Amino acid sequence: MRLASLTATIAFAASPLMAADDMTIILDWFINPDHGPIIVAQEKGYFAEQDLAVEIIAPADPSDPPKLVAAGQADLAISYQPQLHLQIHEGLPLQRVGTLVATPLNCLLTLADGPIRTPADLTGKKVGFSVGGVEEAVLGSILRHHDLSLDDVELVNVNWSLSPSLMSGQVDAVIGAYRNFELNQMDIEGVEGNCFFVEEEGLPAYDELIYVANTGSMDKDMIARFLAATEKATQYIVNHPQDSWEVFSGTSAELQDELNARAWTDTLPRFALRPAALDAGRYAAFESFLNEAGLTPNVNAVSEIAIDVTAE
């Protein structure tokens, strides 16, 4: 797929006083509060201060961004730490170069008034998912934490219809729901959900959203400037949550609703305050977790998975 064929291209205009370096970043999904530091950096002129002209693109298919970066068709993509480990084992020339959301958002979501009081109650029940591989490993780890296995549940691919499939009774639980979105979405519709947080159910902590670049062609200086701009934007968001929400939501009428306002509040404390900083132990632990789950043939060194571009 050529980059030009992607839909929903958002080119927020920057106005540098001198010629700036062009940079393209592909989001993981349509613009939402998870992308706050990027949009605020653009709107507040922080990219321009770093002599960057950043084009922000929302993908037609959320599985495309890392592949496009691996193919040299974009400078950065937003991806997920768990998927990055697997993609590197598949041979994609990718590395984590920064962090956007520094805590897991994923959770095992159930109905608060339903029969699932603990994950142990999932025996013989249906569990919905949208992305195979990693989510199955995550669910398997949670089940093992409660002396169960994947053989004890029925997996149902609900595509991206996570909370609707749960609220309609199609499944008894879903894995891959984001605690800052699906919980709020259900509450707005008058249904109370309950999240079992993956990092409290036997999984090592990980970075939910990361920036990935091509190992062979990345411009480390340019990426470092990008991260400096998003760090400044994150500081602004933390210091001025309401003003930054107005800056963010002011970019699109579609963002100005209750769900996005709630998600903004819930996401704010999860943004990486030091997006360039690397927690090597976190990446080593998750790489070992995937290998022990049988999803990877070997254990890669952290240096093959993630780097701190400011230390290079």
GIQUI-V626282 format. One record per helix or strand of 3 or more residues. SS is the DSSP state (H for helix, E for strand). FROM is the first residue (numbers start at 0). LEN is the number of residues. If there is no record, write none. Layout:
BEGIN
SS&FROM&LEN + SS&FROM&LEN
END
This chain:
BEGIN
H&2&3 + E&20&6 + H&32&11 + H&45&4 + E&51&6 + H&63&7 + E&75&4 + H&80&9 + E&93&8 + E&105&6 + H&118&4 + E&125&4 + H&133&12 + H&149&3 + E&153&4 + H&161&6 + E&172&6 + H&181&7 + E&192&5 + H&197&3 + E&208&6 + H&219&20 + H&240&9 + H&252&3 + H&257&11 + H&279&13 + H&301&4 + H&308&3
END
